[in-house]
Amino acid sequence: MVGLEEFTPVALFSLVAVLFAVVPIVIAYLLSPRTRGAKTLTPYECGISPFGSAWVKYGIHYYIYALIFIAFDVDVLYLFPVAVNYARGEKSHEFYALLIFVVIIALALLYAWGKGVFTWKRKISQ
C-alpha cells in the first residue's frame, strides 16, 4: 500500500501553485485605490479619452482563423511529449497512435479547406 508521505511533494506543489494564483489577487485587492468618480468606469487607453463607437463590428472570418490557429496549435503541443517518448522506440503501437493522431489533424485541416474556411473574403469599398 502506498503511504501518504509519497504524495507530500504533489501536495506541496499544488499548495504553491494555488498560492501563486491567489496571493497576487489578494495583494492587488488590498493595494488598489477605491475611488469612485465620473470617469472611474469609462474606458481608458493610452491616456486618450475615448471617442466614437466602442462597438466596432469585425467579420466572423477573423474569429474562425483564430479558432483554427488555436486548435492546431494545441494539437501540435500534444505532439511534443509523444515525439519525445517515441524517440525511445520501445513499442510499435506508439507509432500507430501518433500516426492516427496526425491523420485526424490532417483530415480536420482538409475538411476546413474544403469548406472554404481559408479563402479570404475581401470587401471592396467604393
C-alpha positions in Angstrom: 0.0 0.0 0.0 1.2 3.5 -0.8 1.9 5.8 2.1 0.7 9.3 2.3 4.3 10.6 2.6 4.8 9.7 -1.1 2.2 12.3 -2.1 3.8 15.1 0.0 5.7 16.6 -3.0 2.5 16.7 -5.0 0.5 18.3 -2.2 3.3 20.8 -1.7 3.4 21.6 -5.4 -0.4 22.1 -5.5 -0.3 24.3 -2.5 2.5 26.5 -4.0 0.5 26.7 -7.3 -2.6 27.9 -5.5 -0.6 30.4 -3.6 1.0 31.7 -6.8 -2.5 32.3 -8.2 -4.2 33.7 -5.1 -1.5 35.9 -3.5 -1.3 38.4 -6.4 -5.0 38.8 -6.5 -5.2 39.4 -2.8 -2.3 41.9 -2.9 -3.9 43.8 -5.9 -7.2 43.9 -4.0 -5.6 45.3 -0.8 -3.4 47.9 -2.6 -5.8 49.1 -5.3 -7.4 52.5 -4.8 -11.1 52.6 -4.1 -12.2 55.9 -5.5 -15.5 56.4 -7.3 -15.9 59.3 -9.7 -17.4 60.3 -13.0 -14.5 58.8 -15.0 -14.0 55.6 -13.0 -15.9 53.3 -15.3 -15.1 54.9 -18.6 -12.7 53.1 -21.0 -9.1 54.3 -20.8 -6.5 53.6 -23.5 -3.1 55.2 -23.9 -4.0 58.3 -21.9 -6.5 59.4 -24.6 -10.2 59.9 -23.8 -12.3 57.5 -26.0 -14.3 58.9 -28.9 -16.6 57.3 -31.4 -18.3 54.0 -31.1 -16.9 51.2 -29.0 -18.9 48.6 -30.8 -16.8 48.0 -33.8 -18.0 45.1 -35.8 -15.4 42.6 -37.1 -16.0 40.0 -39.7 -16.6 36.4 -38.4 -13.7 35.1 -40.6 -11.2 36.7 -38.2 -12.5 34.6 -35.4 -12.6 31.5 -37.5 -8.9 31.9 -38.3 -8.1 32.5 -34.7 -10.0 29.4 -33.5 -8.4 27.2 -36.2 -5.0 28.5 -35.2 -5.6 27.8 -31.5 -6.9 24.3 -32.3 -4.0 23.3 -34.4 -1.5 25.0 -32.0 -2.8 22.9 -29.1 -2.8 19.8 -31.2 0.9 20.3 -32.1 1.7 20.8 -28.4 0.4 17.3 -27.8 2.9 16.0 -30.4 6.0 17.1 -28.4 5.7 14.7 -25.5 4.6 11.9 -27.8 7.6 12.6 -30.1 10.0 12.5 -27.1 8.5 9.2 -25.9 8.6 7.8 -29.4 12.3 8.6 -29.7 12.9 5.9 -27.1 11.5 3.3 -29.6 10.0 1.0 -27.0 6.7 -0.1 -28.6 5.3 0.0 -32.1 1.8 0.8 -31.1 3.1 4.3 -30.1 3.9 4.9 -33.8 0.4 3.9 -34.9 -1.2 6.1 -32.2 0.9 9.0 -33.4 0.0 8.2 -37.0 -3.7 8.2 -36.2 -3.4 11.5 -34.4 -1.7 13.2 -37.3 -4.1 11.7 -39.8 -7.1 13.1 -37.7 -5.4 16.5 -37.7 -4.8 16.3 -41.4 -8.4 15.3 -42.1 -9.6 18.3 -40.0 -7.4 20.6 -42.0 -8.7 19.2 -45.3 -12.3 19.5 -44.1 -11.8 23.2 -43.2 -10.0 23.8 -46.5 -12.9 22.1 -48.4 -15.5 24.2 -46.6 -13.6 27.3 -47.8 -12.5 28.5 -44.4 -9.1 29.5 -45.7 -10.3 31.7 -48.5 -10.1 35.3 -47.6 -13.2 37.2 -48.4 -12.3 40.8 -49.4 -14.7 43.7 -49.1 -14.3 46.2 -51.9 -15.4 49.6 -50.8 -16.3 52.2 -53.4 
